[in-house]
Amino acid sequence: MKKRFLVVVALQLFMLLGSCSSDSDNNDNSGKAEELQKGEIKADFIVHSVDDFVINNDDTAFFVGQTPNDNDYPVKFQKIDKNGNLTLLKGINNYNFLSSKLAVTPTGDFLIITSDDDKIFRFENNYKEINLFYTMKPISSPFANKIRLRAITENNDNTYFVFDQDNSQIKRFLPELNTDVFVAGSGKKEIVDGAGLDAGFGSVSKIISHNNTLYLIDNLYTGNTLISSNIRKLEYINNQWKVSTLLSTTDDDNSFRDIVFDSKNDLLVLKGKGIYKLNLVDNTWSLFKDGELKVAAFGKNSSIKLTVDFSSLKSFKIKNNDLYLVTNSDFIKISDFQTKFATAEK
């Protein structure tokens, strides 16, 4: 009996020591993981595979993206909060949702379009379902093509502007009236300024709304050859929608990839080797950020480190003082980015 008692005590002591050793190892690994190297910037998170994303009022990012080498779903709709907690909201088995675009409604619902469809879908039932929300009205002309939506933006009034790629037109969707209306576009693939039917569009890849004015990235192609890349403005003047071109380039290496307004109401443009600030008064440029950026995100016992080349960024957003970057494979958030940039450069 005494011998059995000693064995039990020995086992308990062994387990206690093992537990202490394990905790110590975990703490050591966590500490090592959070060591920033010289010139590195701490990211709030780094996740993979983003086609498009939106940010809600509590700084949660919702994103849709392809999941290569994932045997579960080819596309996922996910969210990641400001603390880096990632949640799968909806796995999508429909390959038509590759390269989707998102919009968020004033009530916090999420709309999604695909690049080969005339339909707007909505996530419903706590994101468990994707249901048809609206089908664009067919164009009455006998020469009209099938509607194929390419870009969407919410106008801060529960109306949505979309670009119809095959008919080269901007239309406005009004959910409360369950209808859509023509805004501008001649139907010809051309870069022509004007109002309504007199305006011409190439291929609008991005629409943003700011102070009741729309800003577009509109690229004109012949086949796969870029003819011009343009930043354009769409505004309601004298009871009609007027389109004007702010800037244009024929340099494929310097084409426009994304546009956003920051918290200071400055228009930032992603092009060429980095991000630039565009002065809308005289259309002059100033450099905002270019070159490479070393970033690191830390988990409990591991870290992810990578180098971001601003010349190869796909898209970005700025909300307050937080910067969101999308590369070909990664989605990155850097909070208080201006302070971190300044510190890393010292």
LINDABEL-V671993 format. One record per run of one state. SS is the DSSP state (A for helix, B for strand, O for the rest). FROM is the first residue (numbers start at 1). TO is the last residue. If there is no record, write none. Layout:
# LINDABEL-V671993
ss=SS from=FROM to=TO
ss=SS from=FROM to=TO
This chain:
# LINDABEL-V671993
ss=O from=1 to=1
ss=A from=2 to=33
ss=O from=34 to=39
ss=B from=40 to=42
ss=O from=43 to=44
ss=B from=45 to=48
ss=O from=49 to=51
ss=B from=52 to=55
ss=O from=56 to=60
ss=B from=61 to=66
ss=O from=67 to=74
ss=B from=75 to=80
ss=O from=81 to=85
ss=B from=86 to=92
ss=O from=93 to=94
ss=A from=95 to=97
ss=O from=98 to=100
ss=B from=101 to=104
ss=O from=105 to=109
ss=B from=110 to=113
ss=O from=114 to=118
ss=B from=119 to=124
ss=O from=125 to=128
ss=B from=129 to=135
ss=O from=136 to=148
ss=B from=149 to=154
ss=O from=155 to=158
ss=B from=159 to=164
ss=O from=165 to=168
ss=B from=169 to=174
ss=A from=175 to=177
ss=O from=178 to=178
ss=B from=179 to=184
ss=O from=185 to=188
ss=B from=189 to=189
ss=O from=190 to=191
ss=B from=192 to=192
ss=O from=193 to=193
ss=B from=194 to=195
ss=A from=196 to=198
ss=O from=199 to=199
ss=B from=200 to=201
ss=O from=202 to=202
ss=B from=203 to=210
ss=O from=211 to=212
ss=B from=213 to=222
ss=O from=223 to=224
ss=B from=225 to=237
ss=O from=238 to=239
ss=B from=240 to=249
ss=O from=250 to=251
ss=A from=252 to=254
ss=O from=255 to=255
ss=B from=256 to=261
ss=O from=262 to=266
ss=B from=267 to=271
ss=O from=272 to=273
ss=B from=274 to=279
ss=O from=280 to=283
ss=B from=284 to=290
ss=O from=291 to=291
ss=B from=292 to=298
ss=O from=299 to=302
ss=B from=303 to=309
ss=A from=310 to=312
ss=O from=313 to=314
ss=B from=315 to=319
ss=O from=320 to=321
ss=B from=322 to=326
ss=O from=327 to=329
ss=B from=330 to=334
ss=O from=335 to=336
ss=A from=337 to=344
ss=O from=345 to=346
